[in-house]
């Protein structure tokens, strides 16, 4: 199988950018500190040690590591993929796709600028 072509099918392209994130799922009281696998203006992919059901509403706090304030917004889990593990004793991880549902216009512009800058470096 060749290079993953998911980026070209996305409405909002994402770039690899491992920023810190705090995620609070509406279906429980867990607050999860993790990092992103990639980020875009429409959503993020986070890496978790546990499943989060599809369509779960979440509250996010995203630290872009750009010296600006953390971005706080709401989102929804739109996909989940379990990573394969070759070792039985290691925990399984999940890639979780979260679509942003409410991002302040100024923060949206900040995300857009960051994604465009990083995308131009990847070309």
Order of alpha helices (4+ residues) and beta strands (2+ residues): alpha-beta-beta-beta-beta-beta-beta-beta-alpha
